[in-house]
Amino acid sequence: MAVNFPYLDVSNCNASVRVAQNGGQIFGFDRVGEPPVLWISPSAIYKSGVALRGGIPICWPWFGPHPKDESLPQHGFARIMPWELEDFYESDKGVTVSSFKLTDSKQTMNMWPHRFELTLHVEVSKALKIRLVTKNKDERPFEITQALHSYFFVGDIGQVEIDGLDGKEYVDVTTGKSHVQKGPLVIDGETDRIYRHKTTCRLVDKSIGRTITVEPKGSGSTVVWNPWKEKACSLPDFPDDGYRNMVCIEAANSGVMDDKVVVDPGQEYTLEKNIYLDSI
Ligand code: TA6
C-alpha cells in the first residue's frame, strides 16, 4: 500500500475493518479465519483524491455521472475527499463502532453549492453495519442521489447467484431498457442493473460455501454490477480477470425511476446497509 494513505484499522475478536481517510472508504472487512468479504482490486490506486477500486466507495451527492456537468467526478466527490475520524469506541465485547465526517468546503461548494454534514457510522462485529447520514446545513432544500457501492469478494463468479430480486423491475444500464427479474440473478456477462428494490437480497457463493445477506434501509434501488471481461480490461485499476472474483451489490438512491432524496434545511436522511454472513 502507498505511503501517506492514512486509514483506521479496527480489529476485535470477531472481525477487522479498514477505513481510509480518503473518501471515508471501507477497504477491508475480514471475519476471523474466513475469506475476505470485500473485494479490493490488486491494481487499486492508494492515493488521496483518487477513487479506490474496491471495498465500499461512498457515491454522494450524486450517483453515476453528474446530471448536468460531465466534467464533475463520476459518483460525486465524497469518495475522493479527505474525511475526519470523529469517534471510535468498543460498544460491547466484539462490537466496535467508529464514525467519520465530511463537511462542505470551498472545494465542495465549487462543485455543489450546498452546506452539508455527511457522517459515516461503521459498526463491526460478526456483521458489518453502515449508516450514511446526510444533514442539510443550508437555508434551502437540496436533492441527492447516493449509493454504498459495495464490492463483494466471490470465489468464482460462475458459482454465484443473487436471490431476493425475483419479480423486481430493473433498468439494464448497458441497453437503457427495462425488464423484470425472473428468479435468481446469475452473472454470465457484463451486468449493470438498477433494480427498483429496497429490501434484503442474498449473494449465494457455492464456490466458498457462503451466503452474504445485504439488508438496506433508506434505499429505493439495488444496483448490481460486474464489468465482465472486456470492460475489466479497459479499466486501468482492475485486473483483466478480476471480474471472476467480485460483484457489486449497492444500496442506493440511484435517481432512476424517481429514486431521489430531498433533504430540507436542518433535516437529516440516513442510508443504511447491514451485511451478514452465513455458511451454506
Ligand atoms: O455500479 C454501477 C456503476 O455506475 C457502473 O456503471 C460502473 O461505472 C461502476 O459504477 C463503477 O464506477 P467507477 O466510477 O467506480 O468506475
Residues whose N, C-alpha, C, O or C-beta is under 5 A from the ligand:
A	BS01	TA6	Q74 D192 W225 C248
